[in-house]
């Protein structure tokens, strides 16, 4: 039903001021995106499917400020060369006005300088690398997630508060994604890091398995595991530690690894007790059953994506970021130029979104590009993620 190589939802935007009038006359806003619809992280392609459906709904309701929204989402397979190829096509041939919600640190890095040189907004990047919030050097790029370092800080603070004598093992992806998490984690541990961290290893995204790394970490007698993993490696880690009989007292995984799509292949029973964090409501949690935002999401799913697995949190993630882009585009009014899109993106003031946890809003400024700076810890109970504790930040 959906082509792997091309996803189109409905919006039209412009690439240059010369063609802006013509596109505006057509009543469209064109938005570009790259996501891994294939490859090891293909589970994240669901984000794009949800966003296609969301903007199709918006268009059926009259669009945004009278304009239709056309989302052109291409499959980069989480391969930076493909990201470059598709992004150039989106900017130079499809004439998108902005790039929105493209996933990955290495993939977005491959087009970071290009988009800034072209003065094309690279908005709400689905990566928590610190580099996306650098308005001085890259004013056209803005992150869409809490910083990985901030998330790492939150996990370390929890360990210090609840298990100060912990022996910690770290497994991290060997790239900026892994390094940022570990840097924040160690920063929060401070001078205790050298004593508390008893084993640390990495894996390459091209590796077939992480079995040897897990055996190495278990041999350290660590009782806390921080697994900075993604995609299939999330499943491998959860299943792997169960198979070798290793039962850490606490195991942490990143927010981006918490999708049920990654837990199921490992066996949900093996994922019980995992800890992660989020700024979003878990739409599967009964505590939000009567919440207006969650009810709206479920109605959207039943009407526009019937038959889809609503328990896959990537649908909620796609919906969540689509509502943020909708707010931004509505704030642009009749001026959907790249300049105004960027102006509005750095002037968000306590914007409430339907799936944000109570007390959390989105705010940005010209010198602070981080839209999400607060998180709440969650623990997996075998069926869903259950929040616990207070809302935290990296201070």
HELIX and SHEET records of a PDB file:
HELIX    1   1 UNK A   17  UNK A   25  1                                   9    
HELIX    2   2 UNK A   42  UNK A   44  5                                   3    
HELIX    3   3 UNK A   45  UNK A   60  1                                  16    
HELIX    4   4 UNK A   80  UNK A   92  1                                  13    
HELIX    5   5 UNK A  105  UNK A  117  1                                  13    
HELIX    6   6 UNK A  130  UNK A  132  5                                   3    
HELIX    7   7 UNK A  148  UNK A  162  1                                  15    
HELIX    8   8 UNK A  176  UNK A  189  1                                  14    
HELIX    9   9 UNK A  190  UNK A  192  5                                   3    
HELIX   10  10 UNK A  193  UNK A  196  1                                   4    
HELIX   11  11 UNK A  211  UNK A  218  1                                   8    
HELIX   12  12 UNK A  232  UNK A  243  1                                  12    
HELIX   13  13 UNK A  255  UNK A  257  5                                   3    
HELIX   14  14 UNK A  260  UNK A  263  1                                   4    
HELIX   15  15 UNK A  264  UNK A  266  5                                   3    
HELIX   16  16 UNK A  268  UNK A  271  1                                   4    
HELIX   17  17 UNK A  286  UNK A  288  5                                   3    
HELIX   18  18 UNK A  292  UNK A  304  1                                  13    
HELIX   19  19 UNK A  313  UNK A  331  1                                  19    
HELIX   20  20 UNK A  338  UNK A  345  1                                   8    
SHEET    1   A 6 UNK A   6  UNK A   8  0                                        
SHEET    2   A 6 UNK A  68  UNK A  75 -1                                        
SHEET    3   A 6 UNK A  28  UNK A  35  1                                        
SHEET    4   A 6 UNK A  98  UNK A 100  1                                        
SHEET    5   A 6 UNK A 121  UNK A 125  1                                        
SHEET    6   A 6 UNK A 141  UNK A 143  1                                        
SHEET    1   B 4 UNK A 197  UNK A 203  0                                        
SHEET    2   B 4 UNK A 168  UNK A 173  1                                        
SHEET    3   B 4 UNK A 224  UNK A 228  1                                        
SHEET    4   B 4 UNK A 250  UNK A 253  1                                        
SHEET    1   C 3 UNK A 275  UNK A 278  0                                        
SHEET    2   C 3 UNK A 375  UNK A 380 -1                                        
SHEET    3   C 3 UNK A 385  UNK A 392 -1                                        
END                                                                             
